[in-house]
Amino acid sequence: MFRRTFWFTAGAAAGVWATTKVNRKIKQLTPESLAAQAADKALVAGHKLKDFALDVRDGMVRREAELGEALGLEAPAGPELPVRRNLAVEAAEPEAPAAHRKLPYHSYNRNEDH
């Protein structure tokens, strides 16, 4: 009698455990959950990339200072990189504000083409 009760309880517990595991996995595979996981991984990758870029910049500044010292050059005032300017863009005239732009007129009569 106790043997049957033991195995019945063990089977019920295994069934509850398996059902719980399956339901958790199904919830993990919903589109919303997959999108959230992808967004989280993208944020982590972005933070790692930012950290890498900052490490590269620090190493660059350090190495530039070492080279400047070795060559007897005067080091720049700060760790900023030189700003590259695009002269073609700067020479262009400023664009008119959105309120003053004239948009082309389009007729939206659906029967016009028929």
C-alpha positions in Angstrom: 0.0 0.0 0.0 2.8 2.4 0.9 4.7 1.5 -2.2 1.8 2.4 -4.4 1.3 5.7 -2.6 5.1 6.5 -2.9 5.1 5.9 -6.7 1.9 7.8 -7.2 3.3 10.8 -5.3 6.6 10.6 -7.2 4.8 10.4 -10.5 2.6 13.4 -9.6 5.6 15.4 -8.5 7.5 14.6 -11.7 4.4 15.6 -13.8 4.1 18.9 -12.0 7.9 19.5 -12.4 7.8 18.7 -16.1 4.7 20.8 -16.7 6.3 23.8 -14.9 9.5 23.4 -17.0 7.6 23.2 -20.3 5.4 26.3 -19.4 8.5 28.3 -18.5 10.2 27.4 -21.8 7.0 28.2 -23.8 6.9 31.7 -22.1 10.6 32.2 -23.0 9.8 31.6 -26.6 7.0 34.1 -27.1 7.8 37.0 -29.5 7.6 39.5 -26.7 10.1 37.6 -24.5 12.4 37.0 -27.5 12.3 40.7 -28.3 13.2 41.6 -24.7 16.0 39.1 -24.7 17.4 40.6 -27.9 17.1 44.1 -26.6 19.0 43.2 -23.4 21.7 41.5 -25.4 22.0 44.5 -27.7 22.4 46.8 -24.6 25.1 44.6 -23.2 26.9 44.5 -26.5 26.7 48.3 -26.8 28.1 48.8 -23.3 31.0 46.4 -24.1 31.7 48.2 -27.4 31.6 51.6 -25.6 34.0 50.2 -22.9 36.3 48.9 -25.7 36.3 52.2 -27.5 37.1 54.1 -24.3 40.0 51.7 -23.6 41.3 52.2 -27.1 41.1 55.9 -26.7 42.9 55.8 -23.3 45.7 53.6 -24.8 46.0 55.9 -27.8 46.4 59.0 -25.6 48.9 57.2 -23.4 50.9 56.0 -26.4 50.8 59.4 -28.0 52.2 60.9 -24.8 55.0 58.3 -24.7 55.9 59.0 -28.3 55.8 62.8 -27.8 58.0 62.4 -24.8 60.4 60.2 -26.6 60.6 62.5 -29.6 60.7 65.7 -27.5 57.4 67.0 -28.8 55.0 69.0 -26.8 51.9 67.0 -25.8 48.5 68.4 -26.7 46.5 70.1 -23.9 43.8 67.4 -23.7 42.9 63.9 -24.8 40.5 65.1 -27.5 40.9 64.0 -31.0 41.1 66.6 -33.7 37.7 67.6 -35.2 37.4 66.8 -38.9 35.4 69.4 -40.8 33.5 68.9 -44.0 33.9 72.2 -45.8 31.3 71.4 -48.5 28.6 71.1 -45.8 29.7 74.3 -44.0 29.7 76.3 -47.3 26.1 75.3 -48.0 23.3 77.8 -47.2 21.2 77.2 -44.2 17.9 75.5 -44.8 14.7 77.4 -44.5 12.6 76.7 -41.4 9.9 74.1 -41.9 7.1 76.7 -41.6 8.5 78.6 -44.7 9.1 75.6 -47.0 6.7 75.2 -49.9 5.6 71.6 -50.4 4.6 70.5 -53.9 0.9 70.3 -54.4 -0.5 66.8 -55.1 -4.1 66.1 -56.1 -5.4 63.2 -54.2 -8.6 62.7 -56.2 -8.8 58.9 -56.7 -11.1 59.3 -59.8 -8.7 61.6 -61.6 -6.7 58.8 -63.3 -9.6 56.8 -64.4 
